[in-house]
Amino acid sequence: MRLGIDWGGTKIEIIALSNEGDEIFRKRVDTPRDDYQGCLDAVKFLVDAAEGETGQTGTLGLGIPGSLSPKTGLVKNANSTWMNGMPLDKDLERHLGRKVRIQNDANCLAVSEATDGAGAGAHVVHAIIIGTGCGSGIAIDRTAHRGANGIGGEWGGITVPWLKPDEFPGPDSWIGHKGVIDRWCSGTGFQLDYKEKSGKGLKGHEIMDLKRQGDETACVVYADYVSRLARSLAMSANLLDPDVFVLGGGMSNISELYEDLPPAVAPYIFSDTFDTPIRKAVHGDSSGVRGAAWLWG
């Protein structure tokens, strides 16, 4: 069987897949925040639980909110900052007594959806997480595109393109640059934009409920969100020209996006047509953990 682990900021989850891709075990625990050794122990606990329950051993892939530096071999760019600077693969291999494969969690989303999801059969899949943060991954022929510097698909750290005069220079972000995709196109950014315009702190689904009722501020915030996400998708289309975009994360559950995004993307495309489908991830919240399992093909 194949074991996959999604190591997130709030939970660590394991899945066991059969060779046919059927789920045969799943379990999650809370992430021991700011406790690196505690996280290693949590991974071992989950692996032991999966193999004890199924009576099988499995290959192990992990999706993390960062990546391994090809220069140092250490974790970098993780918003779970206690991972940064750590030799995660080596520590886990020593802790578990087996080889592991590690990829960025957005790359795992891309691999999952390219294997048996919304991008199945596509040559190039650009998968985008629009949740607490906003990152992306690229799968080419069902394989994660890591890149020469280990930053393939690191889309969230780029400034939203074609900034409008009233957007410049954009808000600060944890990355250290202003107006980046991660800050403006994430679910967190959607909520912050509404709070800045209304003075009220609401969750994304509450803002969308108001938008559907015709609330003026909510309608403006949603329209701005669609515009910024569309411009960001257009940049990818002009550079990568993927066969399909796949959206995951909490904001991907907004059904209106799939009707509103294509016409908002089209004006920024350097072509006379934009027919690239924009689809919701088939496996939803399970895409990351399934993609981690598929890292072993």
Secondary structure, DSSP 8 states (H G I E B T S, - for coil): -EEEEEE-SSEEEEEEE-TTS-EEEEEEEE--TT-HHHHHHHHHHHHHHHHHHHS---EEEEEESSEE-TTT-SEES-SSGGGTT--HHHHHHHHHTS--EEEEHHHHHHHHHHHHSTTTT-SEEEEEEESSSEEEEEEETTEE---TTS-TT--TTSB-SS--TTT-S----TTSSSSBHHHHSSHHHHHHHHHHHHS----HHHHHHHHHTT-HHHHHHHHHHHHHHHHHHHHHHHHT--SEEEEESGGGG-TTHHHHHHHHHGGG-SSS-----EEE-TTGGGHHHHHHHGGG-
